[in-house]
Amino acid sequence: MLTSLMPWLLAVAILLAVVGALRRARLWLRGRASNVNVWAGIRAMPKRYLVDLHHVVERDRYISNTHVATAGGFVLASVLAILLHGFAWESKLLAWLLLAASGAMLIGAVRVAKRRQSPPDRLSKGAWMRLPKSLMVFAISFLILSLPAVGLLPEGFGGVVLAALLTAGIVWGLAEMFIGMTWGGPMKHAFAGALHLAFHRRSERFGGGRSTGLKALNFDDAQAPLGVEKPTDFTWNQLLGFDACVQCGRCEAVCPAFAAGQPLNPKKLIQDMVVGLAGGSDASYSGSPYPGKPLGEHKGGPFQAIVAREGKGLLDADTLWACTTCRACVEECPMMIEHVDAIVDMRRHLTLERGQTPNKGAEVLENLIATDNPGGFNPGSRMNWAADLNLPILADVKRTDVLLWLGDGAFDMRNQRTLRAFIKVLRSAGVQFAVLGNEERDSGDVARRLGDEATFQHLAKLNIHTLQQYSFRSIVTCDPHSFHVLKNEYPELGGEYVVYHHTTFMERLYRDKQLSLKDWVGGRVTYHDPCYLGRYNGEYDAPRQLLDALGIDRVEMTRSGFRSRCCGGGGGAPITDIPGKQRIPDMRMDDIKASGANVVAVGCPQCTAMLEGVVEPRPQVLDIAELVAQSLIEEETRA
Amino acid sequence: MSRNLARLHSSDEVSVTVLVSIGKHPVTGRLRRADQDARALEMALGLSDSEPRVIYAGPLNDSTEPALRGYLGMGVSELKVLRQSEQNDIVPALSGFLDNSPSSLILCGSRAELGESSGLVPYQLADALGYTLVSNVAVIEEVTATLAVVLQALPRGQRRRIEVVLPAILAVDTASPVARQVAYAKASRGFINCVVTDAAEDDATEQWHYQPARKRPKRLKIIKATSARDRFKAAAAKAEGTGGQVLTSVSAEEGAVAILKVLKEEGVLKT
């Protein structure tokens, strides 16, 4: 009886899955157009899935093994089941294979169930708690179904009772695994995820590459709405990306804003976008909510504003403004979803279309427009701090080896100490360098993260125009934010430069034996990776090698390298200043204290400011340039 | 305050006009929306759901247009321009236009950030139109078809409540709420419409001789305080005039005579 029913069951399940897939695809295609190479993406998809995605999943060894067993077993079992039971192929070998595949899947499913016995907070519950059971039912059903075929059990074993049980099991299994995959069950992640990997809007990220610069807005059409107001304003492959979320909550576990009790949870944000995509409320979401915002109060639809102008929409604006754009969530996401892109897209709407940048945002943007720096300082006073340094100005010398990009830290007394230290190092190494002086403007980083793409592009174009006047080999800056923007975001606007962060540059000088250093004495040092140097640009080694070159007793924090916790200073977060339960820099300082270091080495003016803002007693905050400058062996002749 | 803050009684909507000018950033001198004018527009936008009429009289060119768009970026869809050259006196153009299409409530900044910056435009306009003028307005508390209740800003944070019969011109003070953020998209999509008006040559200014301002030495305030309390009192003390005379309930003639006497004593009037 089951033998004759199987082809039908499979056919119906596949048919329903196809219908669901088409319906889901129609939801994605409501999004804006996106420039992706469809065929190249589909061709590259298996490798992206098996290599790139697996590399991220593998950071949790237990679940990566589990996933290989479950997903591999399921895919193989499905194909074999269709061949054996759908088309009624007679093959003992295939039957054995099906037995093995469903066995592997069963092992995986049991491991999933074990993980879910007391699941960590970051995991979603709800339908996801059902998934291990469904996986087991699917695996066991096909396992038992294969036993007579391979001859381990006699045909007709178990009689009608077992046949009925198996039928029920197969119906359940197929409903969850095939139909649920395209109709919005937990298995949706497999279907949407595969397509998301194929049509990812940052294909450069696969194969070990990096793509972290925000994408430029096009201002050509004055009538086109700017930024993302409603879910359908995302590009279709962004919508697809949201749908791929497997709700593992790894983003939530690393999000500094979530940990600080600010109303942001990257996982919930992505799920809210999924709710918006299909329409509905967040009441059925079963993970951690945004801190301080109960579930069930927010709802939306594909054509409704995400942040409502009045009342409650899909989410509140403060959720978007709490993000520090530290990219920890993106780095951690096994599905390679781009949270930061989505947040900035929505911020662009709030700033450009509504003029609703919270707290000091409006003032900072106004300053950037009127004075080219966020503090509203007189742009003619940019070089006042260096009055005694006799720095060569590019406008006078016209050409130089190294252009030292000062950044807005030139107005900040603390950062001026760092700049002085770095200039001492440059002079000691005999580097030919010059500065733009008063011609330099803010790089546009803060404006862009606050959603003011217009001001960013304005500043960027002015800076590019200035830089065109002169000849230099490379740009060096002590500010990772300027570094990132100059290196990764100016090229799209026509400015391509060789850019180094000062730690990378000093490390090269040291390697080329242009720096003679003595050991630095002052205790144990830990290094805090700036997000915009580390995760955004992959520079984790040079600062550490410099510290080692200084003979420093270097200790690592639990969260360092690509898992470094943000200082709270990025993305305009100190400007929008969304309240939480604690401050992000305080949490980071706790990490630093826990490492046992009495000095934290930093490489970013924002990190310096945020960490020095933590009340004493606390470890001392020193830029690596300061540590190097303190350890220079200065020859009498040079001085 | 029990009054409904700055909300029009919807049954008797009054027409509101905001006069705006080109501003100049105090640090860099870049052209921008003028701070007080933007505050005036902010006030008008808070008055009712219907859009206020926004009028600018002055030169319109590539350098002034982005500054004007700042007002559009606050959420008005249209800006009317009475195009004038830099040398023109804008008061006849404004009064002529407002005479033809009157508004019962006209809001503007107290003093322009560019040009003569005399602060006289609201006065001259009120004179030409025969409207009541209230200077240094900080808050509009209530507006009806015939009456507006406003708070006038006085030194040291004091406020005076004034009831003013419409039509009136309200010159807005820096004590009023800060203007909202400019939304780039609204600024670039809004319309700037030119209205044809006469241009009057400013005969007076043609005769003027211009020279750079002389920086005057600042008089040092010597504080001989011995205790913190004295220092605080010195810092918070009002600049009190000496030798003045308070005249109450005197006739207009007597008052005028007293004023003339003071002006002559101070050397302001020389005949």
Interface residues (C-beta under 8 A of the other chain):
Chain A: A222 Q223 P225 L226 T351 L352 E353 R354 G355 Q356 T357 G361 A362 L365 E366 I369 A370 T371 G376 F377 N378 P379 D452 A454 T455
Chain B: H25 V27 T28 R30 R32 G73 M74 G75 R180 Q181 V182 A183 Y184 A185 K186 S188 R189
